[in-house]
Amino acid sequence: MQIKLKYFGEIAELIGSTEEVIKVDEGYYSNHLCNLLEKKHRGINSINYRIAINQAISNDTVVLNEADEVAFLPSFAGG
């Protein structure tokens, strides 16, 4: 199945792209996706980030579905 990944801020700068589509197996979990990205782009380990699945912040590990959009959001500063 295909998942759309979107990258913001320093994560996009590190990866060199703002989005990509990847193929994963059925039953793929969001934490597996984070682990995959951290192995592929080692510098992400040093960035504090959250993920949003289909534009909703996710604090839990969830099963991803075909055509889900997963955004990687670095911490934002400001007031």
C-alpha positions, 0 to 999 in steps of 0.5 A: 500500500502507499503512504504519503509522507510530508516533512516540515521545517528542519526535517524537510531541510535534513531530508531535502524534500517536503514530501514523498510517497512510499510503499509499505506492507498492510498492517504497517504501524506508525511507530514502524514508519518512524523507525524506518525514517530514523534509520534512513535519515540518521539526523532525525534522531536529534530532532524532537518531532510529532506526527500527524496522521491525516491532519490529526496529531497522533500520540498513539501507535496506529495501523496505517491504511492505504493512502494515509498522509503522515506529516512529520512536525518538528517542535515549533517555537514562538508565542 
